Amino acid sequence: MEKSSAERTNKLVRVVLTGPECTGKSTLSEQLARHFSTVFVPEYAREYISGLCRPYNYEDVVHIADVQRLQAHEPFEKANTLVFFDTYLIITKVWFNVVFGRHPVWIDKELSAGTIDLYLLCDTSIPWTADRVRENGGEMRERLFVMYKKELDDLGCRYNVITGTGEDRLNHAIDAVNHFMQESRLLL
């Protein structure tokens, strides 16, 4: 099996928080960065869509995907061994397919490149709360969780499902990162 980017460079471990809407990805990204004394990359899609004065379209999502790809390749001089990403191209690929029935081919190539070392797939233990950019509550959250998991499995990505709420959820995420680092023989 191909080595992860962290194993190849022995410098930076890229960890992505993924999962359906309103599953604590943003909160966990910040908490994990604080716990591990490093940086996190906030969710660009939410910021971008919030700033639109019209419904989003295919080209908007292409732009979001391009930014996510660029962010994943930044050197992050202020990071220690880890950097956390609040969402990445797994979510965007599924978003494209659910809303538009297609996605740019380059996304598959990028996802297969092994840029991301570990995914933390957040389950739906946290209740969904509506806001102006969320679209997928109810049963769709569970369907999306299954779609994200299938993408991770199909790509052979390293991931852990993060369950629970509050401190339990944070502790599950911390344990998953620590386990990955120990198993990979990477030091924090």
Contacts in CASP RR format, 6 or more apart in sequence:
PFRMAT RR
TARGET T0000
AUTHOR 0000-0000-0000
METHOD contacts of the structure
MODEL  1
MEKSSAERTNKLVRVVLTGPECTGKSTLSEQLARHFSTVFVPEYAREYIS
GLCRPYNYEDVVHIADVQRLQAHEPFEKANTLVFFDTYLIITKVWFNVVF
GRHPVWIDKELSAGTIDLYLLCDTSIPWTADRVRENGGEMRERLFVMYKK
ELDDLGCRYNVITGTGEDRLNHAIDAVNHFMQESRLLL
2 114 0 8 1.000
4 13 0 8 1.000
4 114 0 8 1.000
4 117 0 8 1.000
4 158 0 8 1.000
4 184 0 8 1.000
5 12 0 8 1.000
5 14 0 8 1.000
5 114 0 8 1.000
5 115 0 8 1.000
5 116 0 8 1.000
5 117 0 8 1.000
6 12 0 8 1.000
6 13 0 8 1.000
6 14 0 8 1.000
6 117 0 8 1.000
6 184 0 8 1.000
6 186 0 8 1.000
7 184 0 8 1.000
7 186 0 8 1.000
10 186 0 8 1.000
11 81 0 8 1.000
12 75 0 8 1.000
12 76 0 8 1.000
12 79 0 8 1.000
12 81 0 8 1.000
12 82 0 8 1.000
12 83 0 8 1.000
13 81 0 8 1.000
13 82 0 8 1.000
13 83 0 8 1.000
13 117 0 8 1.000
13 118 0 8 1.000
13 180 0 8 1.000
13 181 0 8 1.000
13 184 0 8 1.000
13 186 0 8 1.000
14 72 0 8 1.000
14 83 0 8 1.000
14 85 0 8 1.000
14 115 0 8 1.000
14 116 0 8 1.000
14 117 0 8 1.000
14 118 0 8 1.000
15 32 0 8 1.000
15 82 0 8 1.000
15 83 0 8 1.000
15 84 0 8 1.000
15 85 0 8 1.000
15 116 0 8 1.000
15 117 0 8 1.000
15 118 0 8 1.000
15 119 0 8 1.000
15 120 0 8 1.000
15 177 0 8 1.000
15 180 0 8 1.000
16 84 0 8 1.000
16 85 0 8 1.000
16 87 0 8 1.000
16 88 0 8 1.000
16 90 0 8 1.000
16 116 0 8 1.000
16 118 0 8 1.000
16 119 0 8 1.000
16 120 0 8 1.000
17 24 0 8 1.000
17 25 0 8 1.000
17 26 0 8 1.000
17 28 0 8 1.000
17 29 0 8 1.000
17 32 0 8 1.000
17 84 0 8 1.000
17 85 0 8 1.000
17 86 0 8 1.000
17 87 0 8 1.000
17 119 0 8 1.000
17 120 0 8 1.000
17 122 0 8 1.000
17 173 0 8 1.000
18 25 0 8 1.000
18 87 0 8 1.000
18 88 0 8 1.000
18 90 0 8 1.000
18 91 0 8 1.000
18 119 0 8 1.000
18 120 0 8 1.000
18 121 0 8 1.000
18 122 0 8 1.000
18 148 0 8 1.000
18 152 0 8 1.000
18 159 0 8 1.000
19 25 0 8 1.000
19 91 0 8 1.000
19 121 0 8 1.000
19 122 0 8 1.000
19 123 0 8 1.000
19 144 0 8 1.000
19 145 0 8 1.000
19 148 0 8 1.000
20 122 0 8 1.000
20 124 0 8 1.000
20 136 0 8 1.000
20 137 0 8 1.000
20 140 0 8 1.000
20 141 0 8 1.000
20 142 0 8 1.000
20 144 0 8 1.000
20 145 0 8 1.000
20 148 0 8 1.000
21 128 0 8 1.000
21 134 0 8 1.000
21 135 0 8 1.000
21 136 0 8 1.000
21 137 0 8 1.000
21 141 0 8 1.000
21 144 0 8 1.000
22 126 0 8 1.000
22 127 0 8 1.000
22 128 0 8 1.000
22 129 0 8 1.000
22 134 0 8 1.000
22 137 0 8 1.000
22 141 0 8 1.000
23 122 0 8 1.000
23 123 0 8 1.000
23 124 0 8 1.000
23 125 0 8 1.000
23 126 0 8 1.000
23 141 0 8 1.000
24 122 0 8 1.000
24 126 0 8 1.000
24 169 0 8 1.000
25 43 0 8 1.000
25 86 0 8 1.000
25 87 0 8 1.000
25 122 0 8 1.000
26 42 0 8 1.000
26 43 0 8 1.000
26 46 0 8 1.000
26 86 0 8 1.000
28 120 0 8 1.000
28 122 0 8 1.000
28 162 0 8 1.000
28 169 0 8 1.000
28 170 0 8 1.000
28 173 0 8 1.000
29 40 0 8 1.000
29 41 0 8 1.000
29 42 0 8 1.000
29 84 0 8 1.000
29 85 0 8 1.000
29 86 0 8 1.000
30 40 0 8 1.000
31 170 0 8 1.000
31 173 0 8 1.000
32 40 0 8 1.000
32 82 0 8 1.000
32 84 0 8 1.000
32 170 0 8 1.000
32 173 0 8 1.000
32 174 0 8 1.000
32 177 0 8 1.000
33 39 0 8 1.000
33 40 0 8 1.000
33 82 0 8 1.000
33 84 0 8 1.000
35 170 0 8 1.000
35 174 0 8 1.000
36 80 0 8 1.000
36 81 0 8 1.000
36 82 0 8 1.000
36 84 0 8 1.000
36 177 0 8 1.000
36 188 0 8 1.000
37 80 0 8 1.000
38 79 0 8 1.000
38 80 0 8 1.000
38 81 0 8 1.000
38 82 0 8 1.000
38 83 0 8 1.000
38 84 0 8 1.000
39 76 0 8 1.000
39 78 0 8 1.000
39 79 0 8 1.000
39 83 0 8 1.000
39 84 0 8 1.000
40 83 0 8 1.000
40 84 0 8 1.000
40 85 0 8 1.000
40 86 0 8 1.000
41 71 0 8 1.000
41 83 0 8 1.000
41 84 0 8 1.000
41 85 0 8 1.000
41 86 0 8 1.000
42 86 0 8 1.000
43 86 0 8 1.000
43 87 0 8 1.000
44 64 0 8 1.000
44 67 0 8 1.000
44 68 0 8 1.000
44 71 0 8 1.000
44 87 0 8 1.000
45 64 0 8 1.000
45 68 0 8 1.000
45 87 0 8 1.000
45 91 0 8 1.000
45 92 0 8 1.000
46 133 0 8 1.000
48 60 0 8 1.000
48 63 0 8 1.000
48 64 0 8 1.000
48 67 0 8 1.000
49 56 0 8 1.000
49 60 0 8 1.000
49 64 0 8 1.000
49 133 0 8 1.000
50 132 0 8 1.000
50 133 0 8 1.000
52 60 0 8 1.000
58 96 0 8 1.000
58 100 0 8 1.000
61 92 0 8 1.000
61 95 0 8 1.000
61 96 0 8 1.000
61 99 0 8 1.000
61 100 0 8 1.000
62 104 0 8 1.000
64 92 0 8 1.000
65 89 0 8 1.000
65 92 0 8 1.000
65 96 0 8 1.000
65 104 0 8 1.000
65 107 0 8 1.000
68 85 0 8 1.000
68 87 0 8 1.000
68 88 0 8 1.000
68 89 0 8 1.000
68 92 0 8 1.000
69 89 0 8 1.000
69 110 0 8 1.000
71 85 0 8 1.000
72 85 0 8 1.000
72 88 0 8 1.000
72 89 0 8 1.000
72 110 0 8 1.000
72 115 0 8 1.000
72 116 0 8 1.000
73 115 0 8 1.000
76 83 0 8 1.000
80 188 0 8 1.000
81 181 0 8 1.000
81 186 0 8 1.000
81 187 0 8 1.000
81 188 0 8 1.000
82 177 0 8 1.000
82 181 0 8 1.000
82 188 0 8 1.000
85 116 0 8 1.000
88 116 0 8 1.000
88 119 0 8 1.000
89 107 0 8 1.000
89 110 0 8 1.000
89 111 0 8 1.000
90 111 0 8 1.000
90 119 0 8 1.000
90 148 0 8 1.000
90 151 0 8 1.000
90 152 0 8 1.000
90 157 0 8 1.000
91 148 0 8 1.000
92 103 0 8 1.000
92 107 0 8 1.000
93 103 0 8 1.000
93 107 0 8 1.000
93 108 0 8 1.000
93 111 0 8 1.000
93 151 0 8 1.000
94 144 0 8 1.000
94 147 0 8 1.000
94 148 0 8 1.000
94 151 0 8 1.000
96 102 0 8 1.000
96 103 0 8 1.000
96 104 0 8 1.000
96 107 0 8 1.000
97 103 0 8 1.000
98 144 0 8 1.000
98 147 0 8 1.000
111 151 0 8 1.000
111 155 0 8 1.000
111 157 0 8 1.000
112 155 0 8 1.000
116 157 0 8 1.000
117 158 0 8 1.000
117 180 0 8 1.000
117 184 0 8 1.000
118 158 0 8 1.000
118 159 0 8 1.000
118 160 0 8 1.000
118 176 0 8 1.000
118 177 0 8 1.000
118 180 0 8 1.000
119 152 0 8 1.000
119 157 0 8 1.000
119 158 0 8 1.000
119 159 0 8 1.000
119 160 0 8 1.000
120 159 0 8 1.000
120 160 0 8 1.000
120 162 0 8 1.000
120 173 0 8 1.000
120 176 0 8 1.000
120 177 0 8 1.000
121 145 0 8 1.000
121 148 0 8 1.000
121 149 0 8 1.000
121 152 0 8 1.000
121 159 0 8 1.000
121 160 0 8 1.000
121 161 0 8 1.000
121 162 0 8 1.000
122 161 0 8 1.000
122 162 0 8 1.000
122 169 0 8 1.000
123 145 0 8 1.000
123 161 0 8 1.000
123 162 0 8 1.000
123 163 0 8 1.000
123 164 0 8 1.000
124 141 0 8 1.000
124 142 0 8 1.000
124 145 0 8 1.000
125 163 0 8 1.000
125 164 0 8 1.000
125 165 0 8 1.000
125 169 0 8 1.000
126 164 0 8 1.000
126 165 0 8 1.000
126 169 0 8 1.000
128 134 0 8 1.000
128 137 0 8 1.000
128 138 0 8 1.000
128 141 0 8 1.000
130 137 0 8 1.000
136 144 0 8 1.000
149 161 0 8 1.000
152 159 0 8 1.000
158 180 0 8 1.000
160 172 0 8 1.000
160 176 0 8 1.000
160 179 0 8 1.000
160 180 0 8 1.000
162 169 0 8 1.000
162 172 0 8 1.000
162 173 0 8 1.000
162 176 0 8 1.000
163 169 0 8 1.000
163 172 0 8 1.000
164 172 0 8 1.000
181 187 0 8 1.000
181 188 0 8 1.000
END
